[in-house]
Amino acid sequence: MPRKRRITRSAAVRRGALPSELRRTRNSAETTEQLLLDAAKRVFAQKGYIRATVQDIIEATGLSRGTFYLHFRSTDDIFVRTITKVVDEFIASSRVRSGDTLRQRVYDSNLRYFEIFGANRGILRAFFEASYVDPEIGRIWAEMRSASAPWLGTARAATAKNVSATTPAPETTPLSEVRRTSFSSKL
């Protein structure tokens, strides 16, 4: 007599996901990938780059391990994809020109930077951690920092020009004189 096959529920159903949440749509690949990316962003923000695992990410989504590996090769792969979106947001923000004066442009740019940083502070902390561990991620970190370098250089030059034109240079003591004076007074 043929043996009856036992039907088991998926991990998502066991965790309490409703059947409507399990239905697939025509764009389910993009939806699933976005679900994984959002969960990865939360997991990396909570646990950091080193302690986050594939298991943590799939537990946050209710999807299977196989589904994860259909979309991403590893935690490094999903981390790079997650952080690339944040870096792109920073770079796009740094290219926005607003305000009539240099002061207003600097203020608006800093405000956008802090808004993005505030919304992504956990994943950025993991990004900083990862930049010391993984050379590819370190390259992305350097790219993000250098993206704002040309604009900052222009702002610094304009500020220095404005400051030097309006205020006289302060009286300064050469560093060698400061060292000699402070060191000899301790003897």
N, C-alpha and C positions, 0 to 999 in steps of 0.2 A: 504494500500500500504506500502511495507517495506521501512523503512527509510534508506536513504543512509548514509553510514558511512563516516565520514570526516577523511581524511588522513592527518596527521600532520607530519611535518618534525622533525627529532630528534634534540636535542640540539646541537649536533656536526655540523649538516648541517646548522642550524641557525647561528652558529658562523663562518661559512665560510669554514669548512673542505671539502675537495674535495671528491667526491664519491670513488676515488681510495684509499684514506686514510681510508675509512670506511670498505673496504672489509676485510673479515676475512681470515686468513691463517690457515693451519693445526696446527701450533703452536701458535694459537692466544691467548691461556691462558697465556703462558709464555711472549708473546709480550705485552699483555695488562698489566700483572703484572709489567713488566719492565718499561712500559710507566708510570704507576702509581708511581713506586718507583723513577724514574727520576724526575717526577713532584713534588713529595713529598720532595725530596732533595732540589729542587729549592725553594719551598714554605717555608720549615723550615729554609733555609738559609736566606731568605728575611724577614720573619715575626717572626722567633724564635719559640721555642717549645710551649709556652703558647698561643700565638695569632694565630697560624696556625689551620685551621679547615678542615674538610672533604670537605666542599664546595669550599674552596680555591684550594684544590688539584684537584677536579673534574673539576673545571673551567679551570685549567691549562692544562688538558688533553682533554676536550671536551667529556668525557665519562659521563655516568649517575651515579647517586648515588648508584643504585642497583649494577652496575658493580663494583664499589669500594667495596661494602660489600660482593660481591662474593669472593673477594681476601683477604680482610682485615677486622678485627673486629672493628677497631677504629683508631683514629689518633695515639694513643699510640702504637698500633700493627704495623702500617706502619713505625712509627718512629724507633722502635726497629729494624725492618728489615733493614731500611735504614742505621742506625748507625752501625749495626753489620757488614755490608760490609766494612765500613770505618775502624772499629776496626780490622777486619781481615787483611786489607791492612797494617795497622800499625804493627801488630804482625808479619806478613809474612816478612815485611821489616826489623824488628829487628832481625830476625833469619838469614838473609843473611850475609854471611861472605865474606869479600873482603879486599884486601890490604895485603901487606906483613908485615907491621909494625903496632903496636898498634895505633900509630898516624894516619896512613892511614885508618885503620878500623873505628876509631872514626870519622874521617872526613867524610868518605863515609856514615856511619850510620846517622850522623847529616844531611848530605845533603839529603838523602832519606827521613828522617823525615820532614825536612822543605819543600820538594817538595810535599809530601802527605798533610801536614798541609796547604800549600798554595792552593792546589787544592780543599781542603775541609774546608776552614776556616769558612764559613758561617754555615755549618751543625755542625761543631765542637763547635761553639759558642752556637748554640741551644742545643747541647749535654751537654755542661757545665751547661747551664740554667736548663735543664731537670734533671740533676743529683741531684739538690737540691730539686726538686719537687716530683720525682717518685723514690721510693726505688729500684725498679728493674733496672732502668736506672743508678742509683747511683752505683749499684753492677757492671754493665757493665763498667762504668767509672773507678772504682777501679781495675777491671780486666785488663783493657787496661794499666793503669799506672803500675801495678805490673808485666806485661809481660816483661817489659824492666828492671826490678829491678835486676835480676841475672847478666845480662850482664853489667849493670852500676856498680854493686858492684865489679865485676872482673876488670873493667877498672879503677875504683877508687883505688883499691888495687895496681894494677900494676903502676899507676901513682904515688901514694904515695911512693912505693918502689923505683922507679926511681928517684924521687925528693930527698928523704932522702939519697940515696946513692951518689948523685952528689953535693948536696948543704948542707952546715951546717945549723942547725936550727937557725933562727934569734933570737936576743936578745929580750925577751919579758918581760913586766911588769905584774905581777899578777893582775887579775881583781880587787881584793879587794884593792890593793894599788892604782889603777887608780881611783876607786870610792872615796877612802878616800882623795886623793889628790885633785881631781876635786871638791868634795863637800866642803871640808874645805876652799878652796880658794875663794869660793863664800860667805863665812860668814864674 
